[in-house]
Amino acid sequence: MSPRPSVGRPGSRFVIGWSPVFCFHGDSARLQGGRLESAMNRKKLQKLTESLCRTAKHFNKIEVECLIKLFHTLVVEPSDRHAIIGLDRNTFRNILHVTFGMTDDMIMDRVFRAFDTDNDSCVSVIEWVEGLSIFLRGTLEEKMKYCFEVYDLNGDGYISREEMFHMLKNSLLKQPSEEDPDEGIKDLVEITLKKMDCDHDGKLSYADFEKAVRDENLLLEAFGPCLPDIKSSMAFEMQAFRETGDM
C-alpha cells in the first residue's frame, strides 16, 4: 500500500520513514496552541486530564495532557459547530498506516472499531487516550481482550473458521506459483484451530484464545498485526510526549 497523504491541521505532519512521527514547527505550533486554548480552556483541560488519568492507567498526567493536545491538532473541525468532534474513520486509519505501519484494511477497520467504544463512527478524545493506553502500554490481559475484539469480526464472541480464513488471506502474501492459494489458507486455519481450540467446537472463544496466548505469547497477533511494533511505538511516544508538551 502506498503512503497516504498526511492529515491534521496546518503545522502538523507525518514524516514517513523508519520512524514515522509527528512534527510541530515554530509559529504554526503556537497558532495551534492558541486555537486549542480557545477551544478548551485550562480548567476544562485540567478536569479532562484528571478524569482520564483514572481510566487511562498507563499514562501519567503530563502524558495524558500531551495526548489531548495532540488529538486537537489531528482532528478536523466540523463545519457544523454542533457536530461531534473526533477522528473519523479515514483520519484514524491514516494514523495507523503512516505512524504505526499498518497496511491491512480489514484489521485497521477493526482497530478503529475497538477504539470507537460508543459506535458513533468517530474516535473522541476520551476514546483516543483510553485506547492508546492499551494499544501502546497495555498489560497482556488488556491486549488479549483487545486483540480478540479486533479478530471477532462480527462481534458474536467467537472467532470462526470463516473469520480466520478472511484475516489470514488478507495478511499472507500471495505466491504466484500457487494454483489454489485458498487451499493453503484453509489448511492453516485447521492447524490454528488444532493448536488453539481447546474445547474442539470448531471456533475460538475468548477462553480458548486466552489459554493459547498465555501458553505461547506469540499467538497474541495470530490473525494479523493489530498492535504497534516497539520501534513505531517508541517513536510515537518520544515525539508526542516531547514536542506536544511544549505547545
Salt bridges, closest charged atoms under 4 A:
ASP27 OD1 - ARG30 NH2 2.25
GLU37 OE2 - ARG42 NH1 3.85
GLU63 OE1 - ARG137 NH1 2.98
GLU65 OE2 - ARG42 NH2 3.15
GLU65 OE2 - LYS69 NZ 3.38
GLU77 OE2 - ARG9 NH2 2.91
ASP105 OD1 - ARG4 NH2 3.27
ASP105 OD1 - ARG93 NH2 2.92
ASP109 OD1 - ARG89 NH1 2.26
ASP109 OD2 - ARG113 NE 3.26
GLU141 OE2 - LYS145 NZ 3.92
GLU141 OE1 - ARG214 NH2 2.35
GLU142 OE1 - HIS58 NE2 2.64
ASP182 OD1 - LYS169 NZ 3.48
GLU183 OE2 - LYS186 NZ 3.61
GLU190 OE2 - ARG161 NE 2.79
GLU210 OE2 - ARG214 NH2 3.24
ASP215 OD2 - LYS211 NZ 3.02
GLU216 OE1 - LYS195 NZ 3.32
GLU237 OE1 - ARG137 NH2 2.68
GLU243 OE2 - ARG242 NH2 3.14
